[in-house]
Amino acid sequence: MAEDFSFEIVQQLGTISSSKSGWTTELNLVSWGGRPAKYDVRSWSPDHKKMGKGITLTKEELAALAELTEKTLQNTD
């Protein structure tokens, strides 16, 4: 039997990209199942009731990703 699935977007931090259909890829703080909010990157429908696959990160993981991203961008032409 499936468990109840709940989430709350605690804070919308920014939109990474948008599609013609209105779906957006966003960075948000999301609480999953009532647990403490984590940083979350995924696609959302315009009403934020449907979502695509994504990745959820702790603050430390987000900082490591930001560092890797910066290094990567510095090393490209």
All heavy atoms as a GROMACS GRO file, in nm:
protein
  601
    1MET      N    1   0.083  -0.117   0.000
    1MET     CA    2   0.000   0.000   0.000
    1MET      C    3   0.089   0.125   0.000
    1MET      O    4   0.188   0.132   0.071
    1MET     CB    5  -0.091  -0.001   0.123
    1MET     CG    6  -0.182   0.119   0.128
    1MET     SD    7  -0.277   0.133   0.281
    1MET     CE    8  -0.401   0.012   0.252
    2ALA      N    9   0.052   0.223  -0.079
    2ALA     CA   10   0.132   0.344  -0.090
    2ALA      C   11   0.114   0.433   0.032
    2ALA      O   12   0.004   0.444   0.087
    2ALA     CB   13   0.094   0.422  -0.215
    3GLU      N   14   0.222   0.492   0.076
    3GLU     CA   15   0.216   0.586   0.187
    3GLU      C   16   0.174   0.722   0.136
    3GLU      O   17   0.184   0.752   0.018
    3GLU     CB   18   0.354   0.597   0.252
    3GLU     CG   19   0.401   0.470   0.317
    3GLU     CD   20   0.535   0.489   0.386
    3GLU    OE1   21   0.561   0.600   0.434
    3GLU    OE2   22   0.610   0.392   0.391
    4ASP      N   23   0.125   0.806   0.228
    4ASP     CA   24   0.089   0.943   0.191
    4ASP      C   25   0.214   1.017   0.145
    4ASP      O   26   0.319   1.005   0.206
    4ASP     CB   27   0.027   1.018   0.309
    4ASP     CG   28  -0.114   0.970   0.339
    4ASP    OD1   29  -0.178   0.915   0.249
    4ASP    OD2   30  -0.159   0.988   0.454
    5PHE      N   31   0.199   1.091   0.038
    5PHE     CA   32   0.310   1.167  -0.019
    5PHE      C   33   0.278   1.314   0.001
    5PHE      O   34   0.176   1.363  -0.047
    5PHE     CB   35   0.325   1.133  -0.168
    5PHE     CG   36   0.428   1.215  -0.237
    5PHE    CD1   37   0.563   1.189  -0.220
    5PHE    CD2   38   0.392   1.320  -0.320
    5PHE    CE1   39   0.659   1.264  -0.285
    5PHE    CE2   40   0.487   1.396  -0.385
    5PHE     CZ   41   0.621   1.368  -0.366
    6SER      N   42   0.362   1.384   0.074
    6SER     CA   43   0.336   1.526   0.096
    6SER      C   44   0.465   1.605   0.076
    6SER      O   45   0.575   1.554   0.097
    6SER     CB   46   0.282   1.551   0.237
    6SER     OG   47   0.379   1.520   0.334
    7PHE      N   48   0.446   1.727   0.031
    7PHE     CA   49   0.559   1.817   0.014
    7PHE      C   50   0.508   1.960   0.033
    7PHE      O   51   0.390   1.988   0.016
    7PHE     CB   52   0.624   1.802  -0.124
    7PHE     CG   53   0.537   1.848  -0.238
    7PHE    CD1   54   0.542   1.978  -0.284
    7PHE    CD2   55   0.448   1.761  -0.298
    7PHE    CE1   56   0.462   2.022  -0.388
    7PHE    CE2   57   0.368   1.802  -0.402
    7PHE     CZ   58   0.374   1.933  -0.447
    8GLU      N   59   0.600   2.046   0.070
    8GLU     CA   60   0.569   2.188   0.081
    8GLU      C   61   0.688   2.266   0.028
    8GLU      O   62   0.801   2.246   0.075
    8GLU     CB   63   0.544   2.227   0.227
    8GLU     CG   64   0.522   2.376   0.244
    8GLU     CD   65   0.519   2.420   0.390
    8GLU    OE1   66   0.537   2.336   0.480
    8GLU    OE2   67   0.500   2.541   0.412
    9ILE      N   68   0.663   2.352  -0.069
    9ILE     CA   69   0.767   2.443  -0.116
    9ILE      C   70   0.776   2.554  -0.012
    9ILE      O   71   0.686   2.638  -0.002
    9ILE     CB   72   0.738   2.498  -0.256
    9ILE    CG1   73   0.731   2.383  -0.357
    9ILE    CG2   74   0.844   2.600  -0.297
    9ILE    CD1   75   0.691   2.424  -0.497
   10VAL      N   76   0.882   2.551   0.067
   10VAL     CA   77   0.899   2.647   0.177
   10VAL      C   78   0.943   2.782   0.122
   10VAL      O   79   0.897   2.886   0.168
   10VAL     CB   80   1.002   2.593   0.279
   10VAL    CG1   81   1.032   2.694   0.387
   10VAL    CG2   82   0.953   2.461   0.338
   11GLN      N   83   1.030   2.779   0.020
   11GLN     CA   84   1.078   2.903  -0.040
   11GLN      C   85   1.118   2.877  -0.185
   11GLN      O   86   1.193   2.783  -0.212
   11GLN     CB   87   1.198   2.958   0.038
   11GLN     CG   88   1.247   3.091  -0.011
   11GLN     CD   89   1.362   3.145   0.074
   11GLN    OE1   90   1.406   3.082   0.169
   11GLN    NE2   91   1.410   3.263   0.038
   12GLN      N   92   1.066   2.958  -0.275
   12GLN     CA   93   1.106   2.951  -0.416
   12GLN      C   94   1.228   3.042  -0.431
   12GLN      O   95   1.221   3.161  -0.409
   12GLN     CB   96   0.993   2.997  -0.507
   12GLN     CG   97   0.878   2.898  -0.509
   12GLN     CD   98   0.766   2.944  -0.601
   12GLN    OE1   99   0.688   3.031  -0.564
   12GLN    NE2  100   0.760   2.885  -0.717
   13LEU      N  101   1.341   2.981  -0.467
   13LEU     CA  102   1.467   3.055  -0.473
   13LEU      C  103   1.496   3.110  -0.612
   13LEU      O  104   1.564   3.212  -0.624
   13LEU     CB  105   1.582   2.966  -0.426
   13LEU     CG  106   1.567   2.919  -0.280
   13LEU    CD1  107   1.671   2.814  -0.247
   13LEU    CD2  108   1.576   3.037  -0.186
   14GLY      N  109   1.449   3.042  -0.717
   14GLY     CA  110   1.473   3.094  -0.851
   14GLY      C  111   1.440   2.995  -0.960
   14GLY      O  112   1.434   2.875  -0.938
   15THR      N  113   1.418   3.050  -1.079
   15THR     CA  114   1.388   2.969  -1.197
   15THR      C  115   1.514   2.954  -1.279
   15THR      O  116   1.581   3.053  -1.310
   15THR     CB  117   1.276   3.035  -1.281
   15THR    OG1  118   1.159   3.044  -1.200
   15THR    CG2  119   1.246   2.956  -1.406
   16ILE      N  120   1.546   2.830  -1.314
   16ILE     CA  121   1.664   2.800  -1.395
   16ILE      C  122   1.630   2.808  -1.543
   16ILE      O  123   1.706   2.861  -1.623
   16ILE     CB  124   1.720   2.662  -1.357
   16ILE    CG1  125   1.765   2.665  -1.209
   16ILE    CG2  126   1.834   2.621  -1.449
   16ILE    CD1  127   1.794   2.528  -1.151
   17SER      N  128   1.513   2.752  -1.580
   17SER     CA  129   1.469   2.756  -1.720
   17SER      C  130   1.318   2.738  -1.725
   17SER      O  131   1.255   2.695  -1.628
   17SER     CB  132   1.538   2.647  -1.802
   17SER     OG  133   1.498   2.518  -1.756
   18SER      N  134   1.260   2.774  -1.842
   18SER     CA  135   1.116   2.760  -1.865
   18SER      C  136   1.094   2.695  -2.000
   18SER      O  137   1.173   2.715  -2.094
   18SER     CB  138   1.049   2.897  -1.867
   18SER     OG  139   1.069   2.964  -1.745
   19SER      N  140   0.986   2.617  -2.010
   19SER     CA  141   0.952   2.556  -2.138
   19SER      C  142   0.828   2.624  -2.198
   19SER      O  143   0.757   2.698  -2.127
   19SER     CB  144   0.923   2.406  -2.120
   19SER     OG  145   0.801   2.389  -2.050
   20LYS      N  146   0.802   2.598  -2.324
   20LYS     CA  147   0.685   2.657  -2.390
   20LYS      C  148   0.555   2.613  -2.324
   20LYS      O  149   0.456   2.685  -2.329
   20LYS     CB  150   0.684   2.620  -2.538
   20LYS     CG  151   0.796   2.685  -2.617
   20LYS     CD  152   0.791   2.644  -2.762
   20LYS     CE  153   0.908   2.704  -2.837
   20LYS     NZ  154   0.911   2.663  -2.979
   21SER      N  155   0.555   2.495  -2.263
   21SER     CA  156   0.434   2.443  -2.198
   21SER      C  157   0.406   2.508  -2.063
   21SER      O  158   0.303   2.484  -2.002
   21SER     CB  159   0.445   2.291  -2.179
   21SER     OG  160   0.550   2.262  -2.089
   22GLY      N  161   0.500   2.589  -2.015
   22GLY     CA  162   0.482   2.657  -1.888
   22GLY      C  163   0.554   2.591  -1.772
   22GLY      O  164   0.559   2.647  -1.662
   23TRP      N  165   0.605   2.470  -1.793
   23TRP     CA  166   0.682   2.403  -1.688
   23TRP      C  167   0.813   2.477  -1.668
   23TRP      O  168   0.871   2.530  -1.763
   23TRP     CB  169   0.709   2.257  -1.725
   23TRP     CG  170   0.592   2.167  -1.702
   23TRP    CD1  171   0.470   2.173  -1.764
   23TRP    CD2  172   0.585   2.058  -1.612
   23TRP    NE1  173   0.388   2.074  -1.717
   23TRP    CE2  174   0.456   2.001  -1.624
   23TRP    CE3  175   0.674   2.002  -1.523
   23TRP    CZ2  176   0.416   1.892  -1.548
   23TRP    CZ3  177   0.634   1.893  -1.449
   23TRP    CH2  178   0.506   1.839  -1.461
   24THR      N  179   0.858   2.483  -1.543
   24THR     CA  180   0.983   2.551  -1.512
   24THR      C  181   1.074   2.459  -1.432
   24THR      O  182   1.028   2.376  -1.354
   24THR     CB  183   0.957   2.678  -1.428
   24THR    OG1  184   0.879   2.645  -1.314
   24THR    CG2  185   0.886   2.785  -1.510
   25THR      N  186   1.204   2.473  -1.453
   25THR     CA  187   1.302   2.406  -1.370
   25THR      C  188   1.345   2.508  -1.267
   25THR      O  189   1.385   2.620  -1.302
   25THR     CB  190   1.422   2.357  -1.452
   25THR    OG1  191   1.374   2.268  -1.554
   25THR    CG2  192   1.523   2.285  -1.366
   26GLU      N  193   1.333   2.471  -1.140
   26GLU     CA  194   1.352   2.568  -1.032
   26GLU      C  195   1.446   2.515  -0.923
   26GLU      O  196   1.459   2.395  -0.904
   26GLU     CB  197   1.218   2.599  -0.965
   26GLU     CG  198   1.113   2.653  -1.060
   26GLU     CD  199   0.979   2.674  -0.991
   26GLU    OE1  200   0.970   2.660  -0.867
   26GLU    OE2  201   0.882   2.706  -1.062
   27LEU      N  202   1.505   2.609  -0.851
   27LEU     CA  203   1.576   2.580  -0.727
   27LEU      C  204   1.485   2.630  -0.615
   27LEU      O  205   1.450   2.748  -0.610
   27LEU     CB  206   1.711   2.650  -0.720
   27LEU     CG  207   1.785   2.641  -0.586
   27LEU    CD1  208   1.820   2.496  -0.553
   27LEU    CD2  209   1.910   2.727  -0.588
   28ASN      N  210   1.445   2.538  -0.527
   28ASN     CA  211   1.355   2.571  -0.417
   28ASN      C  212   1.403   2.505  -0.289
   28ASN      O  213   1.481   2.410  -0.292
   28ASN     CB  214   1.213   2.520  -0.445
   28ASN     CG  215   1.150   2.584  -0.566
   28ASN    OD1  216   1.162   2.704  -0.585
   28ASN    ND2  217   1.084   2.506  -0.647
   29LEU      N  218   1.353   2.553  -0.178
   29LEU     CA  219   1.365   2.483  -0.050
   29LEU      C  220   1.235   2.406  -0.032
   29LEU      O  221   1.126   2.466  -0.031
   29LEU     CB  222   1.382   2.581   0.066
   29LEU     CG  223   1.524   2.621   0.102
   29LEU    CD1  224   1.522   2.731   0.207
   29LEU    CD2  225   1.605   2.503   0.152
   30VAL      N  226   1.244   2.273  -0.023
   30VAL     CA  227   1.124   2.189  -0.017
   30VAL      C  228   1.131   2.098   0.104
   30VAL      O  229   1.235   2.036   0.132
   30VAL     CB  230   1.110   2.105  -0.146
   30VAL    CG1  231   0.986   2.017  -0.139
   30VAL    CG2  232   1.105   2.194  -0.269
   31SER      N  233   1.019   2.089   0.175
   31SER     CA  234   1.004   1.994   0.285
   31SER      C  235   0.928   1.874   0.229
   31SER      O  236   0.817   1.887   0.179
   31SER     CB  237   0.925   2.058   0.399
   31SER     OG  238   0.891   1.960   0.495
   32TRP      N  239   0.989   1.756   0.238
   32TRP     CA  240   0.928   1.632   0.191
   32TRP      C  241   0.879   1.553   0.311
   32TRP      O  242   0.955   1.525   0.402
   32TRP     CB  243   1.029   1.550   0.111
   32TRP     CG  244   1.077   1.620  -0.012
   32TRP    CD1  245   1.194   1.690  -0.027
   32TRP    CD2  246   1.010   1.632  -0.136
   32TRP    NE1  247   1.203   1.742  -0.152
   32TRP    CE2  248   1.090   1.709  -0.222
   32TRP    CE3  249   0.888   1.584  -0.184
   32TRP    CZ2  250   1.054   1.738  -0.353
   32TRP    CZ3  251   0.852   1.614  -0.315
   32TRP    CH2  252   0.934   1.691  -0.398
   33GLY      N  253   0.750   1.519   0.313
   33GLY     CA  254   0.695   1.438   0.420
   33GLY      C  255   0.707   1.500   0.557
   33GLY      O  256   0.720   1.429   0.657
   34GLY      N  257   0.706   1.633   0.565
   34GLY     CA  258   0.713   1.702   0.692
   34GLY      C  259   0.853   1.711   0.751
   34GLY      O  260   0.871   1.763   0.861
   35ARG      N  261   0.952   1.661   0.678
   35ARG     CA  262   1.090   1.667   0.727
   35ARG      C  263   1.147   1.807   0.701
   35ARG      O  264   1.091   1.885   0.626
   35ARG     CB  265   1.173   1.559   0.658
   35ARG     CG  266   1.133   1.418   0.704
   35ARG     CD  267   1.225   1.312   0.649
   35ARG     NE  268   1.216   1.289   0.507
   35ARG     CZ  269   1.123   1.214   0.447
   35ARG    NH1  270   1.030   1.155   0.517
   35ARG    NH2  271   1.124   1.197   0.316
   36PRO      N  272   1.262   1.838   0.763
   36PRO     CA  273   1.325   1.969   0.739
   36PRO      C  274   1.350   1.992   0.590
   36PRO      O  275   1.383   1.899   0.516
   36PRO     CB  276   1.457   1.959   0.816
   36PRO     CG  277   1.431   1.859   0.924
   36PRO     CD  278   1.337   1.758   0.862
   37ALA      N  279   1.333   2.116   0.548
   37ALA     CA  280   1.347   2.152   0.407
   37ALA      C  281   1.490   2.133   0.359
   37ALA      O  282   1.585   2.155   0.434
   37ALA     CB  283   1.302   2.296   0.385
   38LYS      N  284   1.502   2.091   0.233
   38LYS     CA  285   1.631   2.078   0.166
   38LYS      C  286   1.623   2.152   0.033
   38LYS      O  287   1.516   2.183  -0.017
   38LYS     CB  288   1.666   1.931   0.141
   38LYS     CG  289   1.693   1.852   0.267
   38LYS     CD  290   1.741   1.713   0.234
   38LYS     CE  291   1.774   1.635   0.360
   38LYS     NZ  292   1.825   1.502   0.327
   39TYR      N  293   1.741   2.178  -0.024
   39TYR     CA  294   1.748   2.243  -0.154
   39TYR      C  295   1.707   2.141  -0.259
   39TYR      O  296   1.745   2.024  -0.253
   39TYR     CB  297   1.888   2.297  -0.180
   39TYR     CG  298   1.922   2.407  -0.083
   39TYR    CD1  299   1.986   2.378   0.037
   39TYR    CD2  300   1.886   2.538  -0.108
   39TYR    CE1  301   2.014   2.478   0.129
   39TYR    CE2  302   1.913   2.639  -0.017
   39TYR     CZ  303   1.977   2.608   0.101
   39TYR     OH  304   2.003   2.707   0.191
   40ASP      N  305   1.629   2.184  -0.357
   40ASP     CA  306   1.571   2.093  -0.452
   40ASP      C  307   1.572   2.154  -0.592
   40ASP      O  308   1.530   2.269  -0.608
   40ASP     CB  309   1.426   2.064  -0.410
   40ASP     CG  310   1.360   1.957  -0.492
   40ASP    OD1  311   1.380   1.839  -0.459
   40ASP    OD2  312   1.288   1.991  -0.587
   41VAL      N  313   1.623   2.078  -0.689
   41VAL     CA  314   1.623   2.122  -0.828
   41VAL      C  315   1.537   2.023  -0.905
   41VAL      O  316   1.566   1.903  -0.906
   41VAL     CB  317   1.766   2.124  -0.888
   41VAL    CG1  318   1.761   2.164  -1.035
   41VAL    CG2  319   1.856   2.216  -0.811
   42ARG      N  320   1.429   2.072  -0.966
   42ARG     CA  321   1.342   1.985  -1.046
   42ARG      C  322   1.247   2.070  -1.130
   42ARG      O  323   1.237   2.190  -1.111
   42ARG     CB  324   1.264   1.885  -0.960
   42ARG     CG  325   1.150   1.940  -0.881
   42ARG     CD  326   1.080   1.832  -0.798
   42ARG     NE  327   1.173   1.773  -0.705
   42ARG     CZ  328   1.213   1.645  -0.707
   42ARG    NH1  329   1.164   1.561  -0.795
   42ARG    NH2  330   1.301   1.601  -0.620
   43SER      N  331   1.176   2.004  -1.221
   43SER     CA  332   1.079   2.074  -1.304
   43SER      C  333   0.942   2.070  -1.236
   43SER      O  334   0.907   1.971  -1.169
   43SER     CB  335   1.072   2.012  -1.443
   43SER     OG  336   1.040   1.875  -1.435
   44TRP      N  337   0.869   2.178  -1.252
   44TRP     CA  338   0.736   2.193  -1.191
   44TRP      C  339   0.636   2.241  -1.294
   44TRP      O  340   0.668   2.322  -1.380
   44TRP     CB  341   0.742   2.296  -1.078
   44TRP     CG  342   0.822   2.255  -0.960
   44TRP    CD1  343   0.955   2.278  -0.939
   44TRP    CD2  344   0.776   2.181  -0.848
   44TRP    NE1  345   0.994   2.223  -0.820
   44TRP    CE2  346   0.886   2.162  -0.761
   44TRP    CE3  347   0.652   2.128  -0.811
   44TRP    CZ2  348   0.874   2.095  -0.641
   44TRP    CZ3  349   0.642   2.061  -0.690
   44TRP    CH2  350   0.752   2.045  -0.608
   45SER      N  351   0.511   2.194  -1.280
   45SER     CA  352   0.402   2.245  -1.362
   45SER      C  353   0.373   2.388  -1.318
   45SER      O  354   0.413   2.430  -1.209
   45SER     CB  355   0.278   2.157  -1.346
   45SER     OG  356   0.228   2.165  -1.214
   46PRO      N  357   0.301   2.464  -1.401
   46PRO     CA  358   0.274   2.604  -1.365
   46PRO      C  359   0.205   2.622  -1.230
   46PRO      O  360   0.232   2.719  -1.160
   46PRO     CB  361   0.185   2.652  -1.479
   46PRO     CG  362   0.225   2.567  -1.596
   46PRO     CD  363   0.254   2.432  -1.537
   47ASP      N  364   0.120   2.526  -1.189
   47ASP     CA  365   0.051   2.539  -1.061
   47ASP      C  366   0.124   2.471  -0.945
   47ASP      O  367   0.075   2.470  -0.832
   47ASP     CB  368  -0.091   2.484  -1.072
   47ASP     CG  369  -0.096   2.336  -1.106
   47ASP    OD1  370   0.011   2.270  -1.114
   47ASP    OD2  371  -0.208   2.284  -1.129
   48HIS      N  372   0.241   2.414  -0.973
   48HIS     CA  373   0.324   2.346  -0.873
   48HIS      C  374   0.254   2.226  -0.808
   48HIS      O  375   0.289   2.186  -0.698
   48HIS     CB  376   0.374   2.444  -0.766
   48HIS     CG  377   0.479   2.536  -0.816
   48HIS    ND1  378   0.448   2.660  -0.866
   48HIS    CD2  379   0.612   2.522  -0.828
   48HIS    CE1  380   0.559   2.720  -0.905
   48HIS    NE2  381   0.662   2.638  -0.883
   49LYS      N  382   0.157   2.167  -0.878
   49LYS     CA  383   0.091   2.046  -0.828
   49LYS      C  384   0.153   1.920  -0.885
   49LYS      O  385   0.139   1.813  -0.828
   49LYS     CB  386  -0.059   2.051  -0.858
   49LYS     CG  387  -0.132   2.157  -0.778
   49LYS     CD  388  -0.279   2.154  -0.802
   49LYS     CE  389  -0.348   2.263  -0.719
   49LYS     NZ  390  -0.492   2.264  -0.742
   50LYS      N  391   0.220   1.932  -1.000
   50LYS     CA  392   0.289   1.819  -1.063
   50LYS      C  393   0.437   1.853  -1.073
   50LYS      O  394   0.474   1.970  -1.086
   50LYS     CB  395   0.234   1.792  -1.203
   50LYS     CG  396   0.090   1.746  -1.204
   50LYS     CD  397   0.045   1.721  -1.345
   50LYS     CE  398  -0.101   1.683  -1.348
   50LYS     NZ  399  -0.148   1.664  -1.485
   51MET      N  400   0.521   1.748  -1.067
   51MET     CA  401   0.664   1.770  -1.072
   51MET      C  402   0.731   1.663  -1.155
   51MET      O  403   0.677   1.553  -1.171
   51MET     CB  404   0.722   1.770  -0.931
   51MET     CG  405   0.713   1.636  -0.863
   51MET     SD  406   0.745   1.641  -0.688
   51MET     CE  407   0.588   1.694  -0.629
   52GLY      N  408   0.848   1.695  -1.205
   52GLY     CA  409   0.931   1.598  -1.275
   52GLY      C  410   1.038   1.544  -1.181
   52GLY      O  411   1.040   1.576  -1.061
   53LYS      N  412   1.123   1.461  -1.237
   53LYS     CA  413   1.234   1.409  -1.158
   53LYS      C  414   1.329   1.522  -1.121
   53LYS      O  415   1.343   1.618  -1.196
   53LYS     CB  416   1.309   1.301  -1.235
   53LYS     CG  417   1.228   1.176  -1.256
   53LYS     CD  418   1.307   1.073  -1.330
   53LYS     CE  419   1.222   0.948  -1.351
   53LYS     NZ  420   1.295   0.844  -1.425
   54GLY      N  421   1.394   1.505  -1.008
   54GLY     CA  422   1.485   1.610  -0.965
   54GLY      C  423   1.589   1.556  -0.870
   54GLY      O  424   1.607   1.435  -0.855
   55ILE      N  425   1.656   1.649  -0.805
   55ILE     CA  426   1.761   1.615  -0.709
   55ILE      C  427   1.741   1.703  -0.586
   55ILE      O  428   1.712   1.822  -0.596
   55ILE     CB  429   1.902   1.634  -0.771
   55ILE    CG1  430   2.010   1.592  -0.672
   55ILE    CG2  431   1.922   1.774  -0.822
   55ILE    CD1  432   2.149   1.587  -0.732
   56THR      N  433   1.756   1.640  -0.469
   56THR     CA  434   1.744   1.710  -0.342
   56THR      C  435   1.879   1.710  -0.273
   56THR      O  436   1.945   1.606  -0.267
   56THR     CB  437   1.637   1.642  -0.254
   56THR    OG1  438   1.513   1.643  -0.325
   56THR    CG2  439   1.619   1.714  -0.122
   57LEU      N  440   1.920   1.826  -0.224
   57LEU     CA  441   2.054   1.842  -0.168
   57LEU      C  442   2.051   1.909  -0.031
   57LEU      O  443   1.968   1.997  -0.007
   57LEU     CB  444   2.138   1.931  -0.261
   57LEU     CG  445   2.151   1.888  -0.407
   57LEU    CD1  446   2.199   2.003  -0.492
   57LEU    CD2  447   2.244   1.770  -0.416
   58THR      N  448   2.144   1.869   0.054
   58THR     CA  449   2.165   1.942   0.179
   58THR      C  450   2.239   2.073   0.146
   58THR      O  451   2.288   2.091   0.033
   58THR     CB  452   2.251   1.861   0.278
   58THR    OG1  453   2.382   1.844   0.219
   58THR    CG2  454   2.188   1.727   0.310
   59LYS      N  455   2.251   2.160   0.243
   59LYS     CA  456   2.324   2.286   0.223
   59LYS      C  457   2.469   2.257   0.184
   59LYS      O  458   2.525   2.321   0.096
   59LYS     CB  459   2.318   2.372   0.348
   59LYS     CG  460   2.379   2.508   0.331
   59LYS     CD  461   2.357   2.595   0.455
   59LYS     CE  462   2.410   2.735   0.431
   59LYS     NZ  463   2.383   2.822   0.548
   60GLU      N  464   2.530   2.157   0.249
   60GLU     CA  465   2.670   2.121   0.220
   60GLU      C  466   2.684   2.066   0.078
   60GLU      O  467   2.781   2.097   0.008
   60GLU     CB  468   2.720   2.019   0.323
   60GLU     CG  469   2.731   2.072   0.465
   60GLU     CD  470   2.596   2.084   0.538
   60GLU    OE1  471   2.497   2.022   0.496
   60GLU    OE2  472   2.592   2.158   0.637
   61GLU      N  473   2.590   1.984   0.036
   61GLU     CA  474   2.593   1.929  -0.100
   61GLU      C  475   2.573   2.038  -0.204
   61GLU      O  476   2.639   2.038  -0.308
   61GLU     CB  477   2.486   1.820  -0.116
   61GLU     CG  478   2.516   1.695  -0.037
   61GLU     CD  479   2.399   1.599  -0.030
   61GLU    OE1  480   2.282   1.643  -0.038
   61GLU    OE2  481   2.425   1.478  -0.015
   62LEU      N  482   2.484   2.133  -0.175
   62LEU     CA  483   2.462   2.245  -0.267
   62LEU      C  484   2.589   2.329  -0.280
   62LEU      O  485   2.626   2.371  -0.390
   62LEU     CB  486   2.345   2.331  -0.220
   62LEU     CG  487   2.310   2.450  -0.309
   62LEU    CD1  488   2.263   2.403  -0.447
   62LEU    CD2  489   2.204   2.536  -0.243
   63ALA      N  490   2.657   2.352  -0.168
   63ALA     CA  491   2.782   2.429  -0.170
   63ALA      C  492   2.888   2.356  -0.251
   63ALA      O  493   2.961   2.419  -0.329
   63ALA     CB  494   2.832   2.453  -0.027
   64ALA      N  495   2.898   2.224  -0.236
   64ALA     CA  496   2.995   2.146  -0.314
   64ALA      C  497   2.961   2.152  -0.462
   64ALA      O  498   3.051   2.165  -0.547
   64ALA     CB  499   2.997   2.001  -0.266
   65LEU      N  500   2.834   2.144  -0.497
   65LEU     CA  501   2.792   2.154  -0.637
   65LEU      C  502   2.824   2.292  -0.693
   65LEU      O  503   2.873   2.304  -0.806
   65LEU     CB  504   2.642   2.126  -0.650
   65LEU     CG  505   2.583   2.139  -0.790
   65LEU    CD1  506   2.650   2.042  -0.888
   65LEU    CD2  507   2.432   2.116  -0.786
   66ALA      N  508   2.802   2.396  -0.614
   66ALA     CA  509   2.833   2.532  -0.659
   66ALA      C  510   2.982   2.547  -0.686
   66ALA      O  511   3.023   2.607  -0.786
   66ALA     CB  512   2.788   2.634  -0.555
   67GLU      N  513   3.065   2.488  -0.600
   67GLU     CA  514   3.211   2.495  -0.618
   67GLU      C  515   3.253   2.420  -0.744
   67GLU      O  516   3.333   2.471  -0.824
   67GLU     CB  517   3.280   2.434  -0.496
   67GLU     CG  518   3.430   2.449  -0.498
   67GLU     CD  519   3.494   2.395  -0.371
   67GLU    OE1  520   3.433   2.404  -0.263
   67GLU    OE2  521   3.607   2.343  -0.381
   68LEU      N  522   3.198   2.302  -0.764
   68LEU     CA  523   3.230   2.225  -0.885
   68LEU      C  524   3.183   2.297  -1.011
   68LEU      O  525   3.253   2.298  -1.113
   68LEU     CB  526   3.164   2.087  -0.879
   68LEU     CG  527   3.227   1.987  -0.784
   68LEU    CD1  528   3.138   1.866  -0.769
   68LEU    CD2  529   3.365   1.947  -0.833
   69THR      N  530   3.066   2.359  -1.004
   69THR     CA  531   3.013   2.433  -1.118
   69THR      C  532   3.103   2.551  -1.151
   69THR      O  533   3.135   2.575  -1.268
   69THR     CB  534   2.870   2.483  -1.088
   69THR    OG1  535   2.788   2.369  -1.060
   69THR    CG2  536   2.812   2.559  -1.205
   70GLU      N  537   3.145   2.625  -1.050
   70GLU     CA  538   3.234   2.740  -1.072
   70GLU      C  539   3.366   2.696  -1.135
   70GLU      O  540   3.413   2.757  -1.231
   70GLU     CB  541   3.258   2.814  -0.940
   70GLU     CG  542   3.340   2.940  -0.957
   70GLU     CD  543   3.273   3.045  -1.043
   70GLU    OE1  544   3.149   3.052  -1.047
   70GLU    OE2  545   3.346   3.121  -1.110
   71LYS      N  546   3.425   2.589  -1.084
   71LYS     CA  547   3.551   2.538  -1.140
   71LYS      C  548   3.531   2.495  -1.286
   71LYS      O  549   3.616   2.522  -1.371
   71LYS     CB  550   3.603   2.422  -1.059
   71LYS     CG  551   3.662   2.460  -0.927
   71LYS     CD  552   3.708   2.336  -0.851
   71LYS     CE  553   3.759   2.371  -0.713
   71LYS     NZ  554   3.798   2.252  -0.637
   72THR      N  555   3.422   2.430  -1.313
   72THR     CA  556   3.391   2.383  -1.448
   72THR      C  557   3.377   2.500  -1.544
   72THR      O  558   3.432   2.500  -1.654
   72THR     CB  559   3.265   2.297  -1.451
   72THR    OG1  560   3.284   2.185  -1.364
   72THR    CG2  561   3.233   2.247  -1.590
   73LEU      N  562   3.306   2.603  -1.502
   73LEU     CA  563   3.283   2.720  -1.587
   73LEU      C  564   3.413   2.797  -1.612
   73LEU      O  565   3.432   2.855  -1.718
   73LEU     CB  566   3.176   2.811  -1.527
   73LEU     CG  567   3.035   2.754  -1.526
   73LEU    CD1  568   2.941   2.846  -1.449
   73LEU    CD2  569   2.984   2.732  -1.668
   74GLN      N  570   3.503   2.799  -1.515
   74GLN     CA  571   3.630   2.868  -1.531
   74GLN      C  572   3.721   2.796  -1.629
   74GLN      O  573   3.807   2.858  -1.689
   74GLN     CB  574   3.701   2.882  -1.396
   74GLN     CG  575   3.635   2.981  -1.303
   74GLN     CD  576   3.700   2.984  -1.167
   74GLN    OE1  577   3.793   2.911  -1.138
   74GLN    NE2  578   3.648   3.071  -1.079
   75ASN      N  579   3.704   2.666  -1.644
   75ASN     CA  580   3.789   2.585  -1.728
   75ASN      C  581   3.734   2.561  -1.868
   75ASN      O  582   3.787   2.482  -1.943
   75ASN     CB  583   3.819   2.451  -1.662
   75ASN     CG  584   3.903   2.468  -1.537
   75ASN    OD1  585   3.991   2.554  -1.532
   75ASN    ND2  586   3.879   2.388  -1.437
   76THR      N  587   3.624   2.629  -1.904
   76THR     CA  588   3.569   2.614  -2.038
   76THR      C  589   3.602   2.738  -2.120
   76THR      O  590   3.625   2.846  -2.066
   76THR     CB  591   3.416   2.592  -2.034
   76THR    OG1  592   3.355   2.704  -1.969
   76THR    CG2  593   3.380   2.464  -1.961
   77ASP      N  594   3.602   2.720  -2.249
   77ASP     CA  595   3.635   2.834  -2.339
   77ASP      C  596   3.525   2.933  -2.345
   77ASP      O  597   3.415   2.917  -2.344
   77ASP     CB  598   3.667   2.783  -2.479
   77ASP     CG  599   3.793   2.698  -2.476
   77ASP    OD1  600   3.880   2.722  -2.391
   77ASP    OD2  601   3.803   2.609  -2.560
   0.00000   0.00000   0.00000
